[in-house]
Amino acid sequence: MSKKIVVATLSVALLATSLVVHAQEPRVRVGVTLGFTGPADRWSKFQRMGIELAAEDLQKEGHKIDLIFEDSQSKPRQSLSIFNKFVAVDKVNGED
C-alpha cells in the first residue's frame, strides 16, 4: 500500500516538474490507471483524491491539466491496455 502511495506522489511531483519545464505547452493531459474495482479499490479512491488535489493546486498556479482516470480492475495486464489507450486515443503524451 505505501509503495503505491509513494509511486503516485512521485508521479504528481514529476508532473509538476514537467509543467514548469514545459510552460509553453498550453494543456497537459495526464492518464491515471488505478484499481477502482478489485482488491485495490479502497486505496485507489484515496490516490485519486490526492491526484485531484495536486492537479487543483497546479491549476490555481495557472497550469492547464486534464486528468483522465481509467479502472485497471486491479489487474496489471489491464493497466497495460489502458496505457496503450492513453497514448493512442487520449494523446496523454502531448502529441496532437
Rosetta blueprint (number, residue, H / E / L):
1 M L
2 S H
3 K H
4 K H
5 I H
6 V H
7 V H
8 A H
9 T H
10 L H
11 S H
12 V H
13 A H
14 L H
15 L H
16 A H
17 T H
18 S H
19 L H
20 V H
21 V H
22 H L
23 A L
24 Q L
25 E L
26 P L
27 R L
28 V E
29 R E
30 V E
31 G E
32 V E
33 T E
34 L E
35 G L
36 F L
37 T L
38 G L
39 P L
40 A L
41 D H
42 R H
43 W H
44 S H
45 K H
46 F H
47 Q H
48 R H
49 M H
50 G H
51 I H
52 E H
53 L H
54 A H
55 A H
56 E H
57 D H
58 L H
59 Q H
60 K H
61 E L
62 G L
63 H L
64 K L
65 I E
66 D E
67 L E
68 I E
69 F E
70 E E
71 D E
72 S L
73 Q L
74 S L
75 K L
76 P H
77 R H
78 Q H
79 S H
80 L H
81 S H
82 I H
83 F H
84 N H
85 K H
86 F H
87 V H
88 A H
89 V H
90 D H
91 K L
92 V L
93 N L
94 G L
95 E L
96 D L
